[in-house]
Amino acid sequence: MLDVDPVAAEATRRKVYDMLVADRMLVQGFHYPFPAVGHVEKSGAGYREVLVNWSAAI
C-alpha cells in the first residue's frame, strides 16, 4: 500500500540492508525470539538474519 514505486522501494531496502551488512550493525526485530537482536548478512542474491544467541550466563 505504501510502496507506490516498487523499483524505488526495492532499491531503498537493498541500500539499507547493504549498510547493515557493511557496518555489522545490530538490528532489533519485534517478532524475533528473545533477545530480539541479530545481524544481517548477504545470502546469495538476498540477505538473511543471524539472530544473537541468548545465554543467561554473562
PDB file of N, H, CA, C and O in Angstrom:
ATOM      1  N   MET A   1       0.814  -1.181   0.000  1.00  0.00           N
ATOM      2  CA  MET A   1       0.000   0.000   0.000  1.00  0.00           C
ATOM      3  C   MET A   1       0.867   1.259   0.000  1.00  0.00           C
ATOM      4  O   MET A   1       0.550   2.223  -0.697  1.00  0.00           O
ATOM      5  N   LEU A   2       1.941   1.262   0.762  1.00  0.00           N
ATOM      6  H   LEU A   2       2.198   0.479   1.328  1.00  0.00           H
ATOM      7  CA  LEU A   2       2.763   2.462   0.846  1.00  0.00           C
ATOM      8  C   LEU A   2       3.869   2.498  -0.202  1.00  0.00           C
ATOM      9  O   LEU A   2       4.392   3.570  -0.508  1.00  0.00           O
ATOM     10  N   ASP A   3       4.232   1.344  -0.756  1.00  0.00           N
ATOM     11  H   ASP A   3       3.807   0.473  -0.507  1.00  0.00           H
ATOM     12  CA  ASP A   3       5.273   1.294  -1.770  1.00  0.00           C
ATOM     13  C   ASP A   3       4.653   1.544  -3.142  1.00  0.00           C
ATOM     14  O   ASP A   3       4.358   0.604  -3.879  1.00  0.00           O
ATOM     15  N   VAL A   4       4.460   2.810  -3.474  1.00  0.00           N
ATOM     16  H   VAL A   4       4.699   3.574  -2.875  1.00  0.00           H
ATOM     17  CA  VAL A   4       3.815   3.138  -4.747  1.00  0.00           C
ATOM     18  C   VAL A   4       4.771   2.985  -5.920  1.00  0.00           C
ATOM     19  O   VAL A   4       4.335   2.867  -7.065  1.00  0.00           O
ATOM     20  N   ASP A   5       6.086   2.988  -5.642  1.00  0.00           N
ATOM     21  H   ASP A   5       6.440   3.084  -4.712  1.00  0.00           H
ATOM     22  CA  ASP A   5       7.089   2.785  -6.681  1.00  0.00           C
ATOM     23  C   ASP A   5       7.920   1.557  -6.286  1.00  0.00           C
ATOM     24  O   ASP A   5       8.899   1.686  -5.552  1.00  0.00           O
ATOM     25  N   PRO A   6       7.536   0.372  -6.766  1.00  0.00           N
ATOM     26  CA  PRO A   6       8.198  -0.857  -6.327  1.00  0.00           C
ATOM     27  C   PRO A   6       9.699  -0.896  -6.618  1.00  0.00           C
ATOM     28  O   PRO A   6      10.458  -1.485  -5.848  1.00  0.00           O
ATOM     29  N   VAL A   7      10.131  -0.284  -7.705  1.00  0.00           N
ATOM     30  H   VAL A   7       9.514   0.194  -8.330  1.00  0.00           H
ATOM     31  CA  VAL A   7      11.553  -0.277  -8.052  1.00  0.00           C
ATOM     32  C   VAL A   7      12.332   0.555  -7.029  1.00  0.00           C
ATOM     33  O   VAL A   7      13.386   0.130  -6.556  1.00  0.00           O
ATOM     34  N   ALA A   8      11.819   1.725  -6.691  1.00  0.00           N
ATOM     35  H   ALA A   8      10.962   2.070  -7.075  1.00  0.00           H
ATOM     36  CA  ALA A   8      12.470   2.574  -5.691  1.00  0.00           C
ATOM     37  C   ALA A   8      12.424   1.923  -4.306  1.00  0.00           C
ATOM     38  O   ALA A   8      13.378   2.036  -3.536  1.00  0.00           O
ATOM     39  N   ALA A   9      11.332   1.252  -3.993  1.00  0.00           N
ATOM     40  H   ALA A   9      10.558   1.160  -4.618  1.00  0.00           H
ATOM     41  CA  ALA A   9      11.203   0.586  -2.691  1.00  0.00           C
ATOM     42  C   ALA A   9      12.255  -0.510  -2.553  1.00  0.00           C
ATOM     43  O   ALA A   9      12.893  -0.621  -1.507  1.00  0.00           O
ATOM     44  N   GLU A  10      12.443  -1.315  -3.588  1.00  0.00           N
ATOM     45  H   GLU A  10      11.924  -1.225  -4.438  1.00  0.00           H
ATOM     46  CA  GLU A  10      13.459  -2.371  -3.535  1.00  0.00           C
ATOM     47  C   GLU A  10      14.858  -1.778  -3.428  1.00  0.00           C
ATOM     48  O   GLU A  10      15.685  -2.274  -2.663  1.00  0.00           O
ATOM     49  N   ALA A  11      15.128  -0.727  -4.186  1.00  0.00           N
ATOM     50  H   ALA A  11      14.456  -0.324  -4.807  1.00  0.00           H
ATOM     51  CA  ALA A  11      16.450  -0.091  -4.145  1.00  0.00           C
ATOM     52  C   ALA A  11      16.744   0.467  -2.756  1.00  0.00           C
ATOM     53  O   ALA A  11      17.865   0.347  -2.262  1.00  0.00           O
ATOM     54  N   THR A  12      15.748   1.073  -2.128  1.00  0.00           N
ATOM     55  H   THR A  12      14.837   1.170  -2.529  1.00  0.00           H
ATOM     56  CA  THR A  12      15.927   1.622  -0.788  1.00  0.00           C
ATOM     57  C   THR A  12      16.182   0.510   0.219  1.00  0.00           C
ATOM     58  O   THR A  12      17.068   0.634   1.065  1.00  0.00           O
ATOM     59  N   ARG A  13      15.432  -0.555   0.142  1.00  0.00           N
ATOM     60  H   ARG A  13      14.712  -0.656  -0.544  1.00  0.00           H
ATOM     61  CA  ARG A  13      15.631  -1.681   1.068  1.00  0.00           C
ATOM     62  C   ARG A  13      17.011  -2.297   0.896  1.00  0.00           C
ATOM     63  O   ARG A  13      17.681  -2.604   1.883  1.00  0.00           O
ATOM     64  N   ARG A  14      17.443  -2.481  -0.352  1.00  0.00           N
ATOM     65  H   ARG A  14      16.899  -2.231  -1.153  1.00  0.00           H
ATOM     66  CA  ARG A  14      18.771  -3.047  -0.586  1.00  0.00           C
ATOM     67  C   ARG A  14      19.862  -2.113  -0.060  1.00  0.00           C
ATOM     68  O   ARG A  14      20.866  -2.582   0.479  1.00  0.00           O
ATOM     69  N   LYS A  15      19.681  -0.821  -0.206  1.00  0.00           N
ATOM     70  H   LYS A  15      18.866  -0.440  -0.643  1.00  0.00           H
ATOM     71  CA  LYS A  15      20.659   0.149   0.305  1.00  0.00           C
ATOM     72  C   LYS A  15      20.766   0.041   1.828  1.00  0.00           C
ATOM     73  O   LYS A  15      21.869   0.046   2.375  1.00  0.00           O
ATOM     74  N   VAL A  16      19.637  -0.057   2.504  1.00  0.00           N
ATOM     75  H   VAL A  16      18.742  -0.061   2.060  1.00  0.00           H
ATOM     76  CA  VAL A  16      19.629  -0.180   3.963  1.00  0.00           C
ATOM     77  C   VAL A  16      20.265  -1.498   4.387  1.00  0.00           C
ATOM     78  O   VAL A  16      21.101  -1.513   5.290  1.00  0.00           O
ATOM     79  N   TYR A  17      19.882  -2.604   3.751  1.00  0.00           N
ATOM     80  H   TYR A  17      19.203  -2.591   3.018  1.00  0.00           H
ATOM     81  CA  TYR A  17      20.459  -3.899   4.098  1.00  0.00           C
ATOM     82  C   TYR A  17      21.964  -3.928   3.825  1.00  0.00           C
ATOM     83  O   TYR A  17      22.716  -4.496   4.617  1.00  0.00           O
ATOM     84  N   ASP A  18      22.417  -3.328   2.721  1.00  0.00           N
ATOM     85  H   ASP A  18      21.806  -2.866   2.078  1.00  0.00           H
ATOM     86  CA  ASP A  18      23.854  -3.265   2.437  1.00  0.00           C
ATOM     87  C   ASP A  18      24.594  -2.492   3.534  1.00  0.00           C
ATOM     88  O   ASP A  18      25.697  -2.877   3.921  1.00  0.00           O
ATOM     89  N   MET A  19      24.000  -1.415   4.033  1.00  0.00           N
ATOM     90  H   MET A  19      23.104  -1.102   3.718  1.00  0.00           H
ATOM     91  CA  MET A  19      24.599  -0.648   5.120  1.00  0.00           C
ATOM     92  C   MET A  19      24.674  -1.499   6.391  1.00  0.00           C
ATOM     93  O   MET A  19      25.690  -1.487   7.085  1.00  0.00           O
ATOM     94  N   LEU A  20      23.604  -2.234   6.695  1.00  0.00           N
ATOM     95  H   LEU A  20      22.778  -2.244   6.130  1.00  0.00           H
ATOM     96  CA  LEU A  20      23.604  -3.094   7.881  1.00  0.00           C
ATOM     97  C   LEU A  20      24.679  -4.162   7.775  1.00  0.00           C
ATOM     98  O   LEU A  20      25.348  -4.462   8.763  1.00  0.00           O
ATOM     99  N   VAL A  21      24.858  -4.744   6.586  1.00  0.00           N
ATOM    100  H   VAL A  21      24.314  -4.501   5.783  1.00  0.00           H
ATOM    101  CA  VAL A  21      25.874  -5.772   6.376  1.00  0.00           C
ATOM    102  C   VAL A  21      27.273  -5.173   6.507  1.00  0.00           C
ATOM    103  O   VAL A  21      28.123  -5.729   7.202  1.00  0.00           O
ATOM    104  N   ALA A  22      27.514  -4.046   5.844  1.00  0.00           N
ATOM    105  H   ALA A  22      26.823  -3.595   5.279  1.00  0.00           H
ATOM    106  CA  ALA A  22      28.849  -3.432   5.834  1.00  0.00           C
ATOM    107  C   ALA A  22      29.298  -3.014   7.227  1.00  0.00           C
ATOM    108  O   ALA A  22      30.465  -3.187   7.580  1.00  0.00           O
ATOM    109  N   ASP A  23      28.381  -2.463   8.021  1.00  0.00           N
ATOM    110  H   ASP A  23      27.433  -2.323   7.734  1.00  0.00           H
ATOM    111  CA  ASP A  23      28.734  -1.964   9.355  1.00  0.00           C
ATOM    112  C   ASP A  23      28.513  -2.999  10.449  1.00  0.00           C
ATOM    113  O   ASP A  23      28.781  -2.735  11.621  1.00  0.00           O
ATOM    114  N   ARG A  24      28.021  -4.184  10.064  1.00  0.00           N
ATOM    115  H   ARG A  24      27.803  -4.398   9.112  1.00  0.00           H
ATOM    116  CA  ARG A  24      27.703  -5.259  11.017  1.00  0.00           C
ATOM    117  C   ARG A  24      26.917  -4.718  12.203  1.00  0.00           C
ATOM    118  O   ARG A  24      27.226  -4.995  13.362  1.00  0.00           O
ATOM    119  N   MET A  25      25.899  -3.946  11.879  1.00  0.00           N
ATOM    120  H   MET A  25      25.647  -3.722  10.937  1.00  0.00           H
ATOM    121  CA  MET A  25      25.061  -3.322  12.900  1.00  0.00           C
ATOM    122  C   MET A  25      24.092  -4.334  13.491  1.00  0.00           C
ATOM    123  O   MET A  25      23.590  -5.213  12.791  1.00  0.00           O
ATOM    124  N   LEU A  26      23.835  -4.200  14.785  1.00  0.00           N
ATOM    125  H   LEU A  26      24.243  -3.485  15.354  1.00  0.00           H
ATOM    126  CA  LEU A  26      22.797  -4.993  15.420  1.00  0.00           C
ATOM    127  C   LEU A  26      21.441  -4.439  15.007  1.00  0.00           C
ATOM    128  O   LEU A  26      21.246  -3.224  14.976  1.00  0.00           O
ATOM    129  N   VAL A  27      20.517  -5.316  14.694  1.00  0.00           N
ATOM    130  H   VAL A  27      20.676  -6.303  14.719  1.00  0.00           H
ATOM    131  CA  VAL A  27      19.156  -4.895  14.382  1.00  0.00           C
ATOM    132  C   VAL A  27      18.216  -5.557  15.370  1.00  0.00           C
ATOM    133  O   VAL A  27      18.467  -6.665  15.843  1.00  0.00           O
ATOM    134  N   GLN A  28      17.150  -4.873  15.667  1.00  0.00           N
ATOM    135  H   GLN A  28      16.947  -3.973  15.283  1.00  0.00           H
ATOM    136  CA  GLN A  28      16.144  -5.408  16.576  1.00  0.00           C
ATOM    137  C   GLN A  28      14.890  -5.697  15.779  1.00  0.00           C
ATOM    138  O   GLN A  28      14.460  -4.888  14.957  1.00  0.00           O
ATOM    139  N   GLY A  29      14.313  -6.850  16.028  1.00  0.00           N
ATOM    140  H   GLY A  29      14.662  -7.507  16.696  1.00  0.00           H
ATOM    141  CA  GLY A  29      13.095  -7.219  15.343  1.00  0.00           C
ATOM    142  C   GLY A  29      11.992  -7.509  16.338  1.00  0.00           C
ATOM    143  O   GLY A  29      12.174  -8.299  17.264  1.00  0.00           O
ATOM    144  N   PHE A  30      10.870  -6.881  16.153  1.00  0.00           N
ATOM    145  H   PHE A  30      10.722  -6.239  15.401  1.00  0.00           H
ATOM    146  CA  PHE A  30       9.750  -7.034  17.088  1.00  0.00           C
ATOM    147  C   PHE A  30       9.314  -8.488  17.207  1.00  0.00           C
ATOM    148  O   PHE A  30       8.927  -8.931  18.289  1.00  0.00           O
ATOM    149  N   HIS A  31       9.371  -9.237  16.105  1.00  0.00           N
ATOM    150  H   HIS A  31       9.686  -8.877  15.227  1.00  0.00           H
ATOM    151  CA  HIS A  31       8.907 -10.623  16.125  1.00  0.00           C
ATOM    152  C   HIS A  31      10.050 -11.638  16.219  1.00  0.00           C
ATOM    153  O   HIS A  31       9.825 -12.837  16.054  1.00  0.00           O
ATOM    154  N   TYR A  32      11.254 -11.174  16.477  1.00  0.00           N
ATOM    155  H   TYR A  32      11.437 -10.200  16.611  1.00  0.00           H
ATOM    156  CA  TYR A  32      12.376 -12.099  16.695  1.00  0.00           C
ATOM    157  C   TYR A  32      12.214 -12.750  18.055  1.00  0.00           C
ATOM    158  O   TYR A  32      11.618 -12.159  18.955  1.00  0.00           O
ATOM    159  N   PRO A  33      12.736 -13.964  18.222  1.00  0.00           N
ATOM    160  CA  PRO A  33      12.721 -14.571  19.552  1.00  0.00           C
ATOM    161  C   PRO A  33      13.684 -13.825  20.485  1.00  0.00           C
ATOM    162  O   PRO A  33      14.612 -13.162  20.023  1.00  0.00           O
ATOM    163  N   PHE A  34      13.459 -13.938  21.784  1.00  0.00           N
ATOM    164  H   PHE A  34      12.704 -14.478  22.158  1.00  0.00           H
ATOM    165  CA  PHE A  34      14.287 -13.259  22.778  1.00  0.00           C
ATOM    166  C   PHE A  34      15.744 -13.607  22.542  1.00  0.00           C
ATOM    167  O   PHE A  34      16.033 -14.786  22.342  1.00  0.00           O
ATOM    168  N   PRO A  35      16.658 -12.701  22.550  1.00  0.00           N
ATOM    169  CA  PRO A  35      16.633 -11.313  22.985  1.00  0.00           C
ATOM    170  C   PRO A  35      16.276 -10.318  21.884  1.00  0.00           C
ATOM    171  O   PRO A  35      16.446  -9.113  22.071  1.00  0.00           O
ATOM    172  N   ALA A  36      15.793 -10.791  20.758  1.00  0.00           N
ATOM    173  H   ALA A  36      15.655 -11.770  20.606  1.00  0.00           H
ATOM    174  CA  ALA A  36      15.236  -9.961  19.684  1.00  0.00           C
ATOM    175  C   ALA A  36      16.250  -9.075  18.979  1.00  0.00           C
ATOM    176  O   ALA A  36      15.893  -7.997  18.504  1.00  0.00           O
ATOM    177  N   VAL A  37      17.510  -9.505  18.900  1.00  0.00           N
ATOM    178  H   VAL A  37      17.800 -10.381  19.286  1.00  0.00           H
ATOM    179  CA  VAL A  37      18.523  -8.763  18.152  1.00  0.00           C
ATOM    180  C   VAL A  37      19.317  -9.731  17.285  1.00  0.00           C
ATOM    181  O   VAL A  37      19.370 -10.931  17.554  1.00  0.00           O
ATOM    182  N   GLY A  38      19.925  -9.194  16.252  1.00  0.00           N
ATOM    183  H   GLY A  38      19.882  -8.219  16.033  1.00  0.00           H
ATOM    184  CA  GLY A  38      20.740 -10.014  15.380  1.00  0.00           C
ATOM    185  C   GLY A  38      21.490  -9.160  14.375  1.00  0.00           C
ATOM    186  O   GLY A  38      21.471  -7.931  14.449  1.00  0.00           O
ATOM    187  N   HIS A  39      22.143  -9.816  13.444  1.00  0.00           N
ATOM    188  H   HIS A  39      22.158 -10.814  13.384  1.00  0.00           H
ATOM    189  CA  HIS A  39      22.878  -9.158  12.372  1.00  0.00           C
ATOM    190  C   HIS A  39      22.278  -9.588  11.047  1.00  0.00           C
ATOM    191  O   HIS A  39      21.585 -10.602  10.966  1.00  0.00           O
ATOM    192  N   VAL A  40      22.548  -8.813  10.012  1.00  0.00           N
ATOM    193  H   VAL A  40      23.112  -7.989  10.078  1.00  0.00           H
ATOM    194  CA  VAL A  40      22.117  -9.157   8.661  1.00  0.00           C
ATOM    195  C   VAL A  40      23.368  -9.510   7.869  1.00  0.00           C
ATOM    196  O   VAL A  40      24.390  -8.835   7.989  1.00  0.00           O
ATOM    197  N   GLU A  41      23.291 -10.567   7.058  1.00  0.00           N
ATOM    198  H   GLU A  41      22.461 -11.115   6.961  1.00  0.00           H
ATOM    199  CA  GLU A  41      24.409 -10.912   6.192  1.00  0.00           C
ATOM    200  C   GLU A  41      23.884 -11.239   4.803  1.00  0.00           C
ATOM    201  O   GLU A  41      22.720 -11.603   4.639  1.00  0.00           O
ATOM    202  N   LYS A  42      24.755 -11.105   3.801  1.00  0.00           N
ATOM    203  H   LYS A  42      25.700 -10.809   3.934  1.00  0.00           H
ATOM    204  CA  LYS A  42      24.383 -11.432   2.425  1.00  0.00           C
ATOM    205  C   LYS A  42      24.198 -12.934   2.305  1.00  0.00           C
ATOM    206  O   LYS A  42      24.916 -13.710   2.936  1.00  0.00           O
ATOM    207  N   SER A  43      23.243 -13.333   1.501  1.00  0.00           N
ATOM    208  H   SER A  43      22.660 -12.703   0.988  1.00  0.00           H
ATOM    209  CA  SER A  43      22.979 -14.745   1.254  1.00  0.00           C
ATOM    210  C   SER A  43      22.507 -14.884  -0.192  1.00  0.00           C
ATOM    211  O   SER A  43      21.346 -14.622  -0.506  1.00  0.00           O
ATOM    212  N   GLY A  44      23.410 -15.294  -1.053  1.00  0.00           N
ATOM    213  H   GLY A  44      24.354 -15.507  -0.798  1.00  0.00           H
ATOM    214  CA  GLY A  44      23.066 -15.393  -2.476  1.00  0.00           C
ATOM    215  C   GLY A  44      22.719 -14.032  -3.043  1.00  0.00           C
ATOM    216  O   GLY A  44      23.507 -13.092  -2.934  1.00  0.00           O
ATOM    217  N   ALA A  45      21.546 -13.919  -3.648  1.00  0.00           N
ATOM    218  H   ALA A  45      20.906 -14.682  -3.736  1.00  0.00           H
ATOM    219  CA  ALA A  45      21.113 -12.639  -4.207  1.00  0.00           C
ATOM    220  C   ALA A  45      20.339 -11.804  -3.190  1.00  0.00           C
ATOM    221  O   ALA A  45      19.883 -10.706  -3.505  1.00  0.00           O
ATOM    222  N   GLY A  46      20.190 -12.327  -1.958  1.00  0.00           N
ATOM    223  H   GLY A  46      20.561 -13.220  -1.701  1.00  0.00           H
ATOM    224  CA  GLY A  46      19.412 -11.613  -0.952  1.00  0.00           C
ATOM    225  C   GLY A  46      20.183 -11.467   0.348  1.00  0.00           C
ATOM    226  O   GLY A  46      21.408 -11.340   0.358  1.00  0.00           O
ATOM    227  N   TYR A  47      19.444 -11.488   1.432  1.00  0.00           N
ATOM    228  H   TYR A  47      18.450 -11.591   1.425  1.00  0.00           H
ATOM    229  CA  TYR A  47      20.001 -11.285   2.764  1.00  0.00           C
ATOM    230  C   TYR A  47      19.361 -12.268   3.729  1.00  0.00           C
ATOM    231  O   TYR A  47      18.287 -12.807   3.462  1.00  0.00           O
ATOM    232  N   ARG A  48      20.033 -12.497   4.859  1.00  0.00           N
ATOM    233  H   ARG A  48      20.905 -12.059   5.076  1.00  0.00           H
ATOM    234  CA  ARG A  48      19.427 -13.322   5.892  1.00  0.00           C
ATOM    235  C   ARG A  48      19.776 -12.733   7.245  1.00  0.00           C
ATOM    236  O   ARG A  48      20.790 -12.054   7.405  1.00  0.00           O
ATOM    237  N   GLU A  49      18.932 -13.001   8.198  1.00  0.00           N
ATOM    238  H   GLU A  49      18.108 -13.552   8.068  1.00  0.00           H
ATOM    239  CA  GLU A  49      19.142 -12.508   9.552  1.00  0.00           C
ATOM    240  C   GLU A  49      19.800 -13.599  10.366  1.00  0.00           C
ATOM    241  O   GLU A  49      19.387 -14.758  10.317  1.00  0.00           O
ATOM    242  N   VAL A  50      20.823 -13.229  11.114  1.00  0.00           N
ATOM    243  H   VAL A  50      21.158 -12.288  11.154  1.00  0.00           H
ATOM    244  CA  VAL A  50      21.506 -14.152  12.013  1.00  0.00           C
ATOM    245  C   VAL A  50      21.237 -13.644  13.421  1.00  0.00           C
ATOM    246  O   VAL A  50      21.795 -12.632  13.846  1.00  0.00           O
ATOM    247  N   LEU A  51      20.383 -14.350  14.132  1.00  0.00           N
ATOM    248  H   LEU A  51      19.929 -15.172  13.787  1.00  0.00           H
ATOM    249  CA  LEU A  51      19.973 -13.888  15.451  1.00  0.00           C
ATOM    250  C   LEU A  51      21.049 -14.157  16.491  1.00  0.00           C
ATOM    251  O   LEU A  51      21.781 -15.142  16.395  1.00  0.00           O
ATOM    252  N   VAL A  52      21.144 -13.277  17.488  1.00  0.00           N
ATOM    253  H   VAL A  52      20.549 -12.477  17.565  1.00  0.00           H
ATOM    254  CA  VAL A  52      22.090 -13.427  18.580  1.00  0.00           C
ATOM    255  C   VAL A  52      21.563 -14.502  19.512  1.00  0.00           C
ATOM    256  O   VAL A  52      20.392 -14.484  19.892  1.00  0.00           O
ATOM    257  N   ASN A  53      22.432 -15.442  19.882  1.00  0.00           N
ATOM    258  H   ASN A  53      23.383 -15.456  19.574  1.00  0.00           H
ATOM    259  CA  ASN A  53      22.040 -16.489  20.814  1.00  0.00           C
ATOM    260  C   ASN A  53      21.941 -15.916  22.217  1.00  0.00           C
ATOM    261  O   ASN A  53      22.746 -15.072  22.612  1.00  0.00           O
ATOM    262  N   TRP A  54      20.961 -16.374  22.959  1.00  0.00           N
ATOM    263  H   TRP A  54      20.307 -17.059  22.638  1.00  0.00           H
ATOM    264  CA  TRP A  54      20.747 -15.911  24.320  1.00  0.00           C
ATOM    265  C   TRP A  54      21.436 -16.859  25.288  1.00  0.00           C
ATOM    266  O   TRP A  54      21.359 -18.080  25.146  1.00  0.00           O
ATOM    267  N   SER A  55      22.104 -16.285  26.264  1.00  0.00           N
ATOM    268  H   SER A  55      22.167 -15.293  26.379  1.00  0.00           H
ATOM    269  CA  SER A  55      22.725 -17.072  27.312  1.00  0.00           C
ATOM    270  C   SER A  55      22.514 -16.332  28.622  1.00  0.00           C
ATOM    271  O   SER A  55      22.808 -15.140  28.713  1.00  0.00           O
ATOM    272  N   ALA A  56      22.010 -17.020  29.633  1.00  0.00           N
ATOM    273  H   ALA A  56      21.772 -17.988  29.559  1.00  0.00           H
ATOM    274  CA  ALA A  56      21.799 -16.402  30.943  1.00  0.00           C
ATOM    275  C   ALA A  56      23.129 -16.166  31.660  1.00  0.00           C
ATOM    276  O   ALA A  56      23.203 -15.344  32.574  1.00  0.00           O
ATOM    277  N   ALA A  57      24.178 -16.881  31.249  1.00  0.00           N
ATOM    278  H   ALA A  57      24.118 -17.548  30.507  1.00  0.00           H
ATOM    279  CA  ALA A  57      25.493 -16.703  31.854  1.00  0.00           C
ATOM    280  C   ALA A  57      26.191 -15.524  31.184  1.00  0.00           C
ATOM    281  O   ALA A  57      26.363 -15.506  29.965  1.00  0.00           O
ATOM    282  N   ILE A  58      26.578 -14.571  31.963  1.00  0.00           N
ATOM    283  H   ILE A  58      26.438 -14.586  32.953  1.00  0.00           H
ATOM    284  CA  ILE A  58      27.277 -13.393  31.400  1.00  0.00           C
ATOM    285  C   ILE A  58      28.737 -13.472  31.731  1.00  0.00           C
ATOM    286  O   ILE A  58      29.504 -12.585  31.354  1.00  0.00           O
TER     287      ILE A  58
END
